[in-house]
Amino acid sequence: MAFSSFEDLEVWKRACNLAVTVFQTMRKSKEYSLRNQMQRAAVSIASNIAEGAERPPKDFARFLRIAKGSAAELRTQTYIAAKIEIITPEQMHEVVEETKAIARMLTNLARSLKTDN
């Protein structure tokens, strides 16, 4: 996997866009605890990609797994937010589908890294 910086990675760009979407979607929610958790999980995806990219491949793969876990966390919180009618079914669908796509990209990126394990 050749890239000069994490900013070159499409998965990082999509994760940043997802974080912006989550912040915009949750901006007016008075459910502060869930809003905070969703925003933190969304930011964690892009942040772990960036942090891992600055480390050796074995470490990068570990950070990609952490980012994938954050995507699953955000997906779960999105389902809950829709069930308690904080977000619309359409907003839920958008975030869920994007987290699934990002998770697939993270898996593929991790597989492409040359690691010792």
C-alpha positions as CSV (number, residue, x, y, z in Angstrom):
1,M,0.0,0.0,0.0
2,A,1.7,3.2,-1.2
3,F,0.6,6.6,0.1
4,S,2.6,9.6,1.2
5,S,0.2,10.8,3.9
6,F,-3.1,9.7,5.6
7,E,-4.7,12.7,3.8
8,D,-4.3,10.7,0.5
9,L,-6.4,7.8,1.8
10,E,-10.0,7.7,0.5
11,V,-11.2,5.9,3.6
12,W,-9.8,8.8,5.8
13,K,-11.6,11.4,3.6
14,R,-14.9,9.4,3.8
15,A,-14.5,9.1,7.6
16,C,-13.9,12.8,8.0
17,N,-17.0,13.5,5.8
18,L,-19.0,11.0,8.0
19,A,-17.9,12.8,11.1
20,V,-19.2,16.1,9.7
21,T,-22.5,14.5,8.8
22,V,-22.9,13.2,12.3
23,F,-22.1,16.6,13.8
24,Q,-24.6,18.3,11.5
25,T,-27.3,15.6,12.1
26,M,-27.0,15.7,15.8
27,R,-26.4,19.4,16.2
28,K,-29.8,20.3,17.6
29,S,-30.3,17.1,19.7
30,K,-31.0,17.6,23.3
31,E,-30.0,14.1,24.1
32,Y,-26.5,15.3,25.0
33,S,-25.1,12.0,26.1
34,L,-26.0,10.1,23.0
35,R,-25.0,13.1,20.8
36,N,-21.6,13.2,22.5
37,Q,-21.0,9.5,22.1
38,M,-22.0,9.5,18.4
39,Q,-19.8,12.5,17.7
40,R,-16.8,10.9,19.6
41,A,-17.2,7.6,17.8
42,A,-17.4,9.4,14.4
43,V,-14.3,11.4,15.1
44,S,-12.5,8.3,16.4
45,I,-12.8,6.6,13.0
46,A,-10.8,9.2,11.1
47,S,-8.5,9.9,14.0
48,N,-7.4,6.3,14.3
49,I,-6.8,6.1,10.6
50,A,-4.6,9.2,10.8
51,E,-2.7,8.1,13.9
52,G,-2.1,4.6,12.6
53,A,-0.8,5.8,9.2
54,E,2.1,7.5,11.0
55,R,3.2,4.2,12.6
56,P,4.8,1.0,11.3
57,P,2.4,-1.3,9.2
58,K,1.8,-3.7,12.1
59,D,0.6,-0.8,14.3
60,F,-1.3,0.7,11.4
61,A,-3.3,-2.5,11.1
62,R,-4.2,-2.4,14.8
63,F,-5.4,1.2,14.5
64,L,-7.5,0.3,11.5
65,R,-9.2,-2.4,13.6
66,I,-9.8,0.2,16.3
67,A,-11.3,2.5,13.7
68,K,-13.5,-0.4,12.4
69,G,-14.7,-0.9,16.0
70,S,-15.6,2.8,16.3
71,A,-17.6,2.5,13.0
72,A,-19.6,-0.4,14.6
73,E,-20.1,1.6,17.7
74,L,-21.4,4.6,15.7
75,R,-23.7,2.3,13.7
76,T,-25.2,0.9,16.9
77,Q,-25.7,4.4,18.3
78,T,-27.4,5.4,15.1
79,Y,-29.9,2.6,15.3
80,I,-30.7,3.7,18.8
81,A,-31.0,7.3,17.8
82,A,-33.5,6.4,15.1
83,K,-35.5,4.1,17.5
84,I,-36.0,7.0,20.0
85,E,-36.7,9.3,17.1
86,I,-33.8,11.7,17.4
87,I,-32.9,11.2,13.8
88,T,-35.0,10.2,10.8
89,P,-35.0,6.8,9.1
90,E,-33.3,8.5,6.1
91,Q,-30.5,9.9,8.3
92,M,-30.1,6.6,10.0
93,H,-29.8,4.8,6.6
94,E,-27.2,7.3,5.4
95,V,-25.0,6.9,8.4
96,V,-25.4,3.1,8.6
97,E,-24.6,2.6,5.0
98,E,-21.5,4.8,5.1
99,T,-20.2,3.1,8.3
100,K,-20.6,-0.3,6.5
101,A,-18.7,1.0,3.5
102,I,-16.0,2.5,5.6
103,A,-15.7,-0.7,7.6
104,R,-15.2,-2.7,4.3
105,M,-12.5,-0.2,3.2
106,L,-10.7,-0.5,6.5
107,T,-10.7,-4.3,6.3
108,N,-9.3,-4.1,2.7
109,L,-6.7,-1.6,3.7
110,A,-5.5,-3.7,6.7
111,R,-5.2,-6.7,4.4
112,S,-3.1,-4.8,2.0
113,L,-0.5,-3.9,4.6
114,K,2.6,-6.0,4.8
115,T,2.8,-7.1,8.5
116,D,4.6,-9.9,10.3
117,N,1.3,-11.5,11.4
